[in-house]
Amino acid sequence: MAENKKDPGPSVKDDELYEKLRDEGNSKEKSARIANAAANSSRSDVGKSGGKSGSYEDWTVDELKERAKELDLSGYSDLKKDELIDKLRDH
């Protein structure tokens, strides 16, 4: 592991994948969950068991706004589709 990285601790089973996910901006919890799931099976299998909702790019603006409302986000009513997607992904 690189010297400037903190050891995520013994609960993380794939340190390399964890650090890559953190560098990409994922939360500690999400990174640990994905790294541990990958360690328990294989990295290529982890994404296959995800949700069935599809990519936000396939959603309509109204569907994106409804999702933002469900998540209790604010300031989304005047956003363009790509801005809404960014806001939802940053949540």
Backbone as numpy.savetxt, mean C-alpha at the origin, in Angstrom:
# Nx Ny Nz CAx CAy CAz Cx Cy Cz
22.46 -5.97 5.24 21.61 -4.79 5.24 22.50 -3.55 5.24
22.08 -2.51 4.58 22.86 -1.28 4.50 23.02 -0.67 5.90
24.11 0.02 6.09 24.42 0.58 7.40 23.43 1.65 7.84
22.83 2.39 6.92 21.94 3.48 7.28 20.50 3.01 7.53
20.23 1.73 7.40 18.89 1.20 7.63 18.78 0.70 9.07
17.59 0.88 9.65 17.35 0.35 10.99 16.86 -1.08 10.87
17.28 -1.91 11.77 16.81 -3.29 11.83 15.33 -3.27 12.19
14.45 -3.84 11.35 13.02 -3.80 11.64 12.62 -4.68 12.82
13.52 -5.51 13.27 13.23 -6.35 14.44 12.97 -7.78 14.06
12.88 -8.64 15.05 12.74 -10.07 14.80 11.38 -10.48 14.23
10.38 -9.62 14.34 9.06 -9.99 13.83 8.98 -9.91 12.30
9.95 -9.23 11.66 9.96 -9.14 10.20 10.84 -10.25 9.66
10.26 -11.09 8.80 10.96 -12.28 8.34 11.73 -12.08 7.05
11.50 -11.00 6.31 12.22 -10.73 5.07 12.68 -9.27 5.11
13.84 -9.05 5.75 14.36 -7.69 5.95 14.56 -6.94 4.64
15.06 -7.63 3.62 15.34 -6.98 2.34 14.07 -6.44 1.69
13.04 -7.27 1.64 11.77 -6.84 1.06 11.14 -5.74 1.90
11.23 -5.86 3.22 10.69 -4.84 4.13 11.32 -3.48 3.82
12.64 -3.43 3.71 13.34 -2.16 3.44 12.97 -1.60 2.07
12.82 -2.46 1.07 12.41 -2.01 -0.27 11.03 -1.36 -0.21
10.11 -2.01 0.51 8.75 -1.47 0.64 8.74 -0.15 1.40
9.54 -0.04 2.44 9.64 1.21 3.21 10.21 2.32 2.32
11.24 1.99 1.51 11.83 2.98 0.61 10.82 3.49 -0.42
9.85 2.63 -0.76 8.80 3.01 -1.71 7.72 3.85 -1.05
7.81 4.04 0.27 6.85 4.90 0.96 5.75 4.18 1.69
5.81 2.86 1.77 4.79 2.11 2.49 4.98 2.26 3.99
3.89 2.11 4.73 3.96 2.20 6.19 4.74 1.02 6.75
5.18 1.15 8.01 5.89 0.06 8.67 5.02 -1.18 8.74
3.75 -0.98 9.12 2.84 -2.11 9.28 2.60 -2.83 7.95
2.34 -2.07 6.90 2.09 -2.67 5.60 3.33 -3.38 5.09
4.49 -2.76 5.26 5.75 -3.37 4.81 6.01 -4.68 5.54
5.80 -4.68 6.85 6.02 -5.90 7.64 5.03 -6.99 7.23
3.77 -6.62 7.02 2.76 -7.59 6.64 3.10 -8.26 5.30
3.51 -7.45 4.33 3.85 -7.99 3.01 5.13 -8.82 3.09
6.14 -8.33 3.79 7.41 -9.06 3.91 7.19 -10.41 4.59
6.37 -10.43 5.63 6.12 -11.69 6.33 5.28 -12.64 5.48
4.32 -12.13 4.74 3.53 -12.98 3.86 4.42 -13.59 2.78
5.34 -12.79 2.26 6.27 -13.29 1.24 7.19 -14.36 1.81
7.62 -14.18 3.04 8.51 -15.16 3.67 7.77 -16.47 3.94
6.47 -16.39 4.19 5.69 -17.59 4.49 5.32 -18.37 3.24
5.32 -17.74 2.07 5.02 -18.46 0.84 6.13 -18.15 -0.15
5.83 -17.32 -1.10 6.85 -16.83 -2.01 6.44 -15.43 -2.42
7.40 -14.64 -2.81 7.09 -13.25 -3.17 6.09 -13.17 -4.31
6.19 -14.08 -5.27 5.29 -14.01 -6.42 3.86 -14.39 -6.07
3.66 -15.17 -4.99 2.32 -15.57 -4.59 1.60 -14.52 -3.75
2.32 -13.61 -3.13 1.73 -12.67 -2.19 0.66 -11.81 -2.83
0.92 -11.23 -3.98 -0.04 -10.36 -4.64 -1.25 -11.07 -5.20
-1.18 -12.37 -5.41 -2.27 -13.11 -6.02 -3.49 -13.23 -5.12
-3.31 -13.11 -3.81 -4.43 -13.30 -2.90 -5.08 -11.99 -2.49
-4.73 -10.91 -3.15 -5.27 -9.59 -2.79 -6.74 -9.45 -3.10
-7.26 -8.25 -2.86 -8.67 -7.98 -3.07 -9.08 -8.04 -4.52
-10.36 -7.95 -4.74 -10.91 -8.10 -6.08 -11.49 -6.80 -6.63
-11.18 -5.65 -6.01 -11.83 -4.41 -6.40 -11.26 -3.78 -7.67
-10.11 -4.21 -8.13 -9.53 -3.65 -9.34 -8.77 -2.37 -9.06
-8.14 -1.88 -10.08 -7.32 -0.69 -9.97 -8.19 0.56 -9.91
-7.74 1.54 -9.12 -8.48 2.80 -9.04 -8.65 3.44 -10.42
-7.70 3.20 -11.33 -7.81 3.78 -12.66 -9.07 3.30 -13.39
-9.57 2.12 -13.01 -10.77 1.57 -13.64 -12.06 2.10 -13.02
-11.96 2.81 -11.90 -13.14 3.33 -11.21 -13.58 4.64 -11.86
-14.85 4.97 -11.72 -15.35 6.26 -12.16 -15.01 7.31 -11.11
-15.11 8.57 -11.49 -14.86 9.66 -10.54 -15.86 9.58 -9.39
-17.12 9.28 -9.70 -18.14 9.16 -8.64 -17.80 8.03 -7.67
-17.30 6.91 -8.18 -16.90 5.80 -7.31 -15.71 6.18 -6.43
-14.77 6.91 -7.02 -13.60 7.37 -6.25 -14.02 8.33 -5.15
-14.93 9.23 -5.46 -15.42 10.18 -4.45 -16.18 9.46 -3.34
-16.95 8.45 -3.71 -17.67 7.67 -2.70 -16.67 6.95 -1.78
-15.60 6.43 -2.35 -14.58 5.75 -1.53 -13.89 6.75 -0.61
-13.60 7.95 -1.11 -12.99 8.99 -0.28 -13.92 9.34 0.88
-15.22 9.39 0.60 -16.21 9.67 1.65 -16.21 8.55 2.69
-16.17 7.29 2.24 -16.14 6.15 3.15 -14.92 6.20 4.08
-13.81 6.71 3.55 -12.57 6.78 4.32 -12.49 8.05 5.16
-13.54 8.86 5.14 -13.59 10.11 5.90 -12.52 11.10 5.49
-12.17 11.10 4.20 -11.20 12.06 3.70 -11.91 13.39 3.46
-11.13 14.46 3.42 -11.72 15.76 3.14 -10.99 16.41 1.98
-11.62 17.39 1.37 -11.00 18.14 0.29 -10.90 17.40 -1.02
-11.81 16.48 -1.28 -11.75 15.69 -2.50 -12.78 16.08 -3.55
-13.75 16.89 -3.20 -14.88 17.15 -4.09 -14.50 17.83 -5.41
-13.47 18.66 -5.41 -13.09 19.36 -6.64 -11.87 18.77 -7.33
-11.41 17.61 -6.86 -10.21 17.00 -7.43 -10.50 16.31 -8.75
-9.49 16.30 -9.63 -9.58 15.54 -10.87 -9.33 14.07 -10.54
-9.64 13.20 -11.50 -9.55 11.77 -11.26 -8.16 11.35 -10.78
-7.10 11.79 -11.46 -5.74 11.38 -11.05 -5.38 11.93 -9.67
-5.89 13.11 -9.33 -5.65 13.68 -8.00 -6.40 12.89 -6.92
-7.62 12.46 -7.25 -8.40 11.63 -6.33 -7.68 10.30 -6.06
-7.17 9.70 -7.13 -6.44 8.43 -6.98 -5.24 8.61 -6.09
-4.47 9.67 -6.29 -3.30 9.95 -5.45 -3.71 10.12 -3.99
-4.80 10.84 -3.77 -5.27 11.07 -2.40 -5.67 9.76 -1.72
-6.38 8.91 -2.45 -6.79 7.62 -1.91 -5.59 6.73 -1.62
-4.61 6.74 -2.50 -3.43 5.88 -2.31 -2.56 6.39 -1.18
-2.56 7.70 -0.95 -1.76 8.27 0.12 -2.39 8.07 1.49
-3.67 7.71 1.49 -4.40 7.52 2.74 -3.90 6.34 3.48
